[in-house]
Amino acid sequence: MHRRLIAPGALAASLLLAIPASAADFTPGAPGIGDPYYPASGNGGYDVSHYDLRLKYQPKSDLLEGTATLNATTTQDLSRFNLDLGLKVSEVRVNGKKAAFKKTGEQELEITPAAGLPKGTPITVVIRYAGKPSEVKINGFTAWARTPDGGVAAQEPESAAWWYPSNDHPRDKATYDVSVSVPDGSQAISNGVLQSQSSKLGWTRFNWRSNKPQASYLTTLAVGKFDITTDKTADGLPVLNAYSKDLGDNAGAARASIERSTEVAEWLETVFGKYPFNALGGYVPNVTSGFALETQTRPFYSPRQFAGGSNVSVVVHELAHQWYGDSVSVDGWKDIWINEGFARYSQWLWSEKEGEGTAQELADYVYAQHPADDPFWKVKPGDPGPEKQFDIAVYDRGALALQALRNAVGEKSFAAILKGWPKEHAYGNATVGDFVKYAEKVSGKPLASLFDAWLFQPSRPAAPAAKKAGIARSSAAGAAAAEPKSWKSIAATNGVHDHGH
């Protein structure tokens, strides 16, 4: 028998490895993810990889019952952690064991597992909950809209907390399975691909899957009675569009617009590269709101978007977000220009393609419309602040910055930037600063001063600087520029993200 000798130092090290961390070493996850615009949004201490939502919804009473299963990994030695949820919870389990929980604040579900969770531990969290989403108010507003035949979850910057527990911030993206049971005769619409549908005892269950990382606010649910059209793209992607049966006079214009989604997406692929997701479509529920939202794979459109007739420009805007906003999401909400400036600029490029005014003509027109003392120039698209996050300046001044970039780097480099950025950061998050560095790398030009002038200075770039950037070169400073043919249809989408809160 050979006895193994262990040096005293080695013995001490092995004993340290064998001793579990004490309770004092475990700390609570932060109740916010660290976004200065929205301190309560999201949470710290873990990262979610997948949500499995099994729901039952009764349209007549607005009662939602749910069991949510979250697959996550701890990012610190965790004593407790938070999820964002406004509905009432009846049970929580962590890794199969019952966990203590309590509600704090307006949206925080504070969970204390039976034992501390070491950093890097895969965890499964199961939450049973129920309530009426339309009765939940967080920060004074609701993301759930009642309709005559059901309900809809769609809002920005937050929407998940009204119908499922989540880490409700774009920085923690995950894949989704959403299974919803509704009374026979109603339908449940969500993101991604409809995997299956079955009926039993008067209820129909719809099973949806999104297989690419998705921000929580981009997850949607609509229950009601819809007319549904289906198709496939040339590449075989399933296309599903849904229209409430009671859209009234807006029904024809809505269909005339949304049914062009495949055409628009195929054109956007020539601008931004390959479509990044597993499904395509859009839906129009009978809501009273006026905004649209880039919910992943299946944008939400309010009927009022089509009150003046068909408007493909809004479809262009929301589908452009599938690359700029959905696949590449903001790192923090101050980076909103990466979403909205590009979606608006895509409308300008569509106008150019349709022969209704070039992006240059639209840029000249926007610049001329806003004199130096216009409050428009006080908003900084690169960091607009939470109160001005969806101000028209983020859209139009944000698009001006892109035309200035196009003029500065030339067509070849500009096209490479627009296609390369979504590929470089696919399914991730990024900042405005990341984009500036990327544009400089691709073009080989110093661009910091250009972006500073158009995105960060609270003033109108003076006429000489504007002309140097190729803006307003077709007219004298401040002179009236000709209104492009597409302007009215683009302006009709100015409230596209006017979320009413």
Buried (B, 14 or more C-beta within 10 A) or exposed (E): EEEEEEEEEEEEEEEEEEEEEEEEEBBBBBBBBEBEBBEBBBBBBBBBBBBBBBBBBBBEEBEBBBBBBBBBBBBBBBBBBBBBBBBEBEEBBBBEEEBEBEBEEBBBBBBBBEBBBBBEBEBBBBBBBBBBBBEBEBEEEBBBBBBEBBBBBBBBBBBBBBBBBBBBBBBBBBBBBBBBBBBEEBBBBBBBBBEEEEEEEEBBBBBBBBBBBBBBBBBBBBBBBBBEBEBEBEEEBBBBBBBBEBBEEBBEBBBBBBBBBBEBBBBBBEBBBEBBBBBBBBBBBBBEBBBBBBBBBBBBBBBBBBBEEBBBBBBBBBBBBBBBBBBBBBBBBBBBBBBBBBBBBBBBBBBBEBEBBBBBBBBBBBBBBBEEEEEBBBBBBBBBEBEBBBBBBBBBBBBBBBBBBBBBBEEEBBBBBBBBBBBBBBBBBBBBEBBBBBBBEBBEBEBEEBBEBBBBEEEBBEBEBBBBBBBBBBBEBBEEBEBBEBBEBBEBBEBBBBBEE
